[in-house]
Amino acid sequence: MHSSRPYIARALYQWLLDNELTPYIVVDAEQEGVEVPRQFVQNGQIVLNMGVSAIRDLSMENDAIAFSARFGGKPTQLMVPMEALIAIYARENGVGMVFGHEPVMPDADHDEAESAQDDEAGPALASVDEPDDNETSTSDQQEGGAPRKGRPSLRVIK
């Protein structure tokens, strides 16, 4: 399964622009493949202005964000692998998203036995049925370990 990070990052970037806000990204500059001006890195991170007037030749692909920007008047090509993207937010009000660490997904070239074994070890999702009109429950589970009746939701089962 592909990472959701590039899809969410592209959507948030466009949403910020549509709302006339200035997108900023926070990048883990210590990650492999990150190409940013090292003199502006602080505590292993760098904050980059992604506003349309601040960058050129933007490419937001599934594997990386690439663009050029000026630092001290000097044009610089930047490369941010998606794994190094920590957050995207609006400069004006801080609205945006911080990305957590994503679990490593098996590659498509793994054989089926390995994939099945990985699936069994990972968390699973369980759905909760909608309640009947006359039924209420205050406990998390009913007798027998069945999920409680209530509003539909998803829970992580380990």
Long-range contacts (C-beta under 8 A, 24 or more apart in sequence): 1-105, 2-62, 3-62, 3-82, 3-102, 3-105, 4-102, 5-82, 5-83, 5-85, 5-99, 5-102, 6-60, 6-61, 6-62, 6-63, 6-82, 7-62, 8-97, 8-99, 9-60, 9-65, 9-82, 9-85, 9-88, 9-99, 10-60, 12-88, 12-96, 12-97, 13-50, 13-60, 13-88, 16-88, 16-90, 16-95, 16-96, 17-52, 19-90, 21-90, 21-91, 21-92, 21-93, 21-95, 22-49, 22-50, 22-51, 22-90, 22-91, 22-92, 23-49, 23-50, 23-51, 23-88, 23-89, 23-90, 23-91, 23-96, 24-48, 24-49, 24-50, 24-88, 24-89, 24-90, 24-91, 24-96, 25-50, 25-65, 25-80, 25-85, 25-86, 25-87, 25-88, 26-85, 26-86, 26-87, 26-88, 26-89, 26-98, 27-80, 27-84, 27-85, 27-86, 28-84, 28-85, 28-86, 29-84, 31-81, 31-83, 31-84, 32-81, 33-64, 33-79, 33-81, 33-84, 34-79, 34-80, 34-81, 34-84, 35-77, 35-78, 35-79, 35-80, 36-78, 36-80, 37-71, 37-76, 40-71, 45-86, 48-78, 48-80, 49-91, 50-88, 51-91, 123-156, 123-157, 123-158, 124-156, 124-157, 125-154, 125-155, 125-156, 125-157, 126-154, 126-155, 126-157, 127-152, 127-153, 127-154, 128-152, 128-153, 128-154, 128-155
